[in-house]
Amino acid sequence: MTQPINQTQIACSIEDARARIQDNWERLCSDVARCAKASGRSPESIRIVGVSKYVDAPITSWLLDAGCHDLGENRPQALMQKHAWFAEHRSDLAEQIRWHQIGHLQRNKVRRLLPTGPLIHSINSERLLNHTHAEAQQQSLAIDVLMEINVSGEDAKTGLPEHELAAVLDRFSSHSSTNSPASGKAPDPGVHIIGLMAMAGWGTQPEQARAQFAHLRTLRDTIRSQTGWKLPELSMGMSGDYEAAIGEGATMIRIGSSLFKGVLDR
Ligand SMILES: *Cc1c(COP(=O)(O)O)cnc(C)c1O
């Protein structure tokens, strides 16, 4: 991936960029509300994760100023750096941010990532799940995670093969009593699997993307009826295909490029 851009590289003045981001955010919120209503859902049931990976920390702060408090980063290093930047330079905003780790996570980054309190969308193997659980317990943190599922069938995509999900959940609940699906108590330290995440395959047309999103929801519904795991959250949909994702039940959409329209490009 290319480096995140800074204020000297934006396509317009700083004032214009801030106004653009504000405008892009407001348009997105109203469009998400429109999509939600069109599928008989309430707009509040959809959380917009603003993907800030394209820009540096100061520009990311403009997204917060616009009203977006859920921030997604692809690379754990970038998330940790921005987390530290906000603590130092914008402590007024730092408390309001919910960080989302949306891209590939290596096991050797987990220990340092967890203190930022991230919601991790990209748990793509049983090994990473168990490792993250053990680290979270050691740090006495309750960490919400999503299992990333390979729905496109592309080899290049990371994600747990869907046929492995039920067994992975089963083994996880049997070795961690704290996470039994029925427990309704305050969160215990460790990992809490709250849903599923998927990316449509590269170059997928919105129509095909919709079928993949429907597939993820159906997988969740099947697991729910077979195992009792509730998995309420479905993270699916990006700038190009969020309408389809909302139609198929997304509860979190991950939006980057359309929030920076007019700022990254001339
Ligand atoms: C970059 C990224 C997004 C956002 O994509 P846009 O097309 O810029 O909206 C969403 N999810 C993941 C995992 C990403 O890496």
The ligand as a MOL file (V3000), in Angstrom:
LIG
                    3D

  0  0  0     0  0            999 V3000
M  V30 BEGIN CTAB
M  V30 COUNTS 15 15 0 0 0
M  V30 BEGIN ATOM
M  V30 1 C -9.2740 -0.0280 2.6480 0
M  V30 2 C -10.2430 -0.9580 3.2490 0
M  V30 3 C -11.6110 -0.6280 3.2950 0
M  V30 4 C -12.1800 0.6650 2.7200 0
M  V30 5 O -12.2160 0.6060 1.3300 0
M  V30 6 P -12.7450 1.8620 0.4560 0
M  V30 7 O -13.0030 1.2470 -0.8620 0
M  V30 8 O -11.6500 2.8590 0.4480 0
M  V30 9 O -13.9690 2.3570 1.1000 0
M  V30 10 C -12.4730 -1.5370 3.8990 0
M  V30 11 N -12.0330 -2.7030 4.4310 0
M  V30 12 C -10.7260 -3.0390 4.4100 0
M  V30 13 C -10.3120 -4.3310 5.0350 0
M  V30 14 C -9.7860 -2.1910 3.8210 0
M  V30 15 O -8.5000 -2.5400 3.7970 0
M  V30 END ATOM
M  V30 BEGIN BOND
M  V30 1 1 1 2
M  V30 2 1 2 3
M  V30 3 2 2 14
M  V30 4 1 3 4
M  V30 5 2 3 10
M  V30 6 1 4 5
M  V30 7 1 5 6
M  V30 8 2 6 7
M  V30 9 1 6 8
M  V30 10 1 6 9
M  V30 11 1 10 11
M  V30 12 2 11 12
M  V30 13 1 12 13
M  V30 14 1 12 14
M  V30 15 1 14 15
M  V30 END BOND
M  V30 END CTAB
M  END
